[in-house]
Amino acid sequence: MAKAKNRDKRKKAQTKKINQAKASKPEMYEGFMRIPLNNSFTPDEVRIRTEYEGDWLNRKLRATIMNEPRMFVVTAHVFMIDGKRYCATIEYQSYGGRETIPDAANMAVDAARNGSGLMDMSKTYIIVRAQKDMTKFPKEIDVEALQAEQQKKLPVMGLAQPFDYNYLFEEFVKESKA
């Protein structure tokens, strides 16, 4: 049977490892925005036929996602006339607003198509996902450091050391001699 002390050490190490793994993954908004790339659509028709899932359904949250600078992940699903389907994902490495999405979409479509054949634009679409703004959140949470900080004894009335009576006596003697 394992000792309780060793078990606690293993558990702390395991929780620290889990927290580090969570911190390394970028936190994404739930859901996506699916935009058709049919070239026969007008901009209003594209806006009407765009599909939203998850967090993107809420208009206010969607406005927040699109108006603030953040990292976007754009995936192009390209359908060819001969029936083949290609897919490519572009992860934008810098923060950008809604104006970065068309550039990323063009790069994703070019990468997916890879110069082969004619595309069936009526079936082709892109999927946009957004990363949550990680500047507002701590990168890594060290539970042990937080617990140690909470358990650290604070000085009473701002005094870090106990009062030294010898020092006081020496000061009193100096004043009386003067």
MOBEL-V887995 format. One record per backbone hydrogen bond with DSSP energy under -0.5 kcal/mol. NH is the residue of the N-H (numbers start at 1). CO is the residue of the C=O. E is the energy in kcal/mol with one decimal. If there is no record, write none. Layout:
nh=NH co=CO e=E
nh=NH co=CO e=E
This chain:
nh=7 co=3 e=-2.2
nh=8 co=4 e=-2.3
nh=9 co=5 e=-1.9
nh=10 co=6 e=-2.4
nh=11 co=7 e=-2.4
nh=12 co=8 e=-2.5
nh=13 co=9 e=-2.4
nh=14 co=10 e=-2.4
nh=15 co=11 e=-2.5
nh=16 co=12 e=-2.2
nh=17 co=13 e=-2.1
nh=18 co=14 e=-2.1
nh=19 co=15 e=-2.4
nh=20 co=16 e=-2.1
nh=21 co=17 e=-2.0
nh=22 co=18 e=-2.2
nh=23 co=19 e=-2.0
nh=24 co=20 e=-1.5
nh=25 co=21 e=-1.0
nh=28 co=26 e=-0.5
nh=29 co=130 e=-2.6
nh=33 co=128 e=-1.9
nh=34 co=51 e=-2.9
nh=35 co=33 e=-0.6
nh=35 co=126 e=-2.6
nh=36 co=34 e=-0.5
nh=37 co=124 e=-2.4
nh=41 co=38 e=-1.4
nh=46 co=42 e=-2.4
nh=47 co=43 e=-2.1
nh=48 co=44 e=-2.2
nh=49 co=45 e=-2.4
nh=50 co=46 e=-0.9
nh=51 co=34 e=-2.3
nh=53 co=32 e=-2.1
nh=55 co=30 e=-1.7
nh=56 co=30 e=-0.5
nh=56 co=53 e=-1.5
nh=57 co=54 e=-1.6
nh=58 co=55 e=-0.9
nh=62 co=58 e=-2.5
nh=63 co=59 e=-2.4
nh=64 co=60 e=-2.0
nh=65 co=61 e=-2.7
nh=66 co=62 e=-2.5
nh=67 co=63 e=-2.2
nh=68 co=64 e=-1.6
nh=70 co=96 e=-2.4
nh=73 co=129 e=-2.8
nh=74 co=72 e=-0.5
nh=74 co=90 e=-2.8
nh=75 co=127 e=-2.8
nh=76 co=88 e=-2.9
nh=77 co=125 e=-3.0
nh=78 co=76 e=-0.7
nh=78 co=86 e=-2.8
nh=80 co=84 e=-3.1
nh=81 co=118 e=-2.3
nh=83 co=80 e=-1.6
nh=86 co=78 e=-3.1
nh=88 co=76 e=-1.7
nh=90 co=74 e=-3.4
nh=91 co=89 e=-0.5
nh=92 co=72 e=-2.3
nh=92 co=90 e=-0.7
nh=96 co=70 e=-2.2
nh=98 co=66 e=-0.8
nh=100 co=97 e=-1.6
nh=101 co=98 e=-1.0
nh=102 co=98 e=-0.5
nh=103 co=99 e=-0.6
nh=104 co=100 e=-2.2
nh=105 co=101 e=-2.7
nh=106 co=102 e=-2.5
nh=107 co=103 e=-2.2
nh=108 co=104 e=-2.4
nh=109 co=105 e=-2.6
nh=110 co=106 e=-2.4
nh=111 co=107 e=-2.3
nh=112 co=108 e=-2.5
nh=113 co=109 e=-2.7
nh=114 co=110 e=-2.1
nh=116 co=113 e=-1.7
nh=117 co=115 e=-0.6
nh=120 co=79 e=-3.7
nh=121 co=119 e=-1.0
nh=123 co=120 e=-1.5
nh=124 co=120 e=-1.1
nh=125 co=77 e=-1.9
nh=126 co=35 e=-2.4
nh=127 co=75 e=-2.8
nh=128 co=33 e=-2.7
nh=129 co=73 e=-2.5
nh=131 co=71 e=-2.7
nh=132 co=27 e=-3.2
nh=134 co=132 e=-0.7
nh=136 co=133 e=-0.6
nh=137 co=134 e=-0.6
nh=142 co=140 e=-0.6
nh=143 co=141 e=-0.9
nh=146 co=142 e=-1.9
nh=147 co=143 e=-2.5
nh=148 co=144 e=-2.4
nh=149 co=145 e=-2.1
nh=150 co=146 e=-1.9
nh=151 co=147 e=-1.8
nh=152 co=148 e=-0.9
nh=156 co=159 e=-0.6
nh=158 co=155 e=-0.7
nh=159 co=156 e=-2.3
nh=160 co=158 e=-0.6
nh=165 co=163 e=-0.8
nh=168 co=164 e=-1.3
nh=169 co=165 e=-2.3
nh=170 co=166 e=-2.3
nh=171 co=167 e=-2.1
nh=172 co=168 e=-2.1
nh=173 co=169 e=-2.3
nh=174 co=170 e=-2.1
nh=175 co=171 e=-2.0
nh=176 co=172 e=-2.0
nh=177 co=173 e=-1.8
nh=178 co=174 e=-1.3
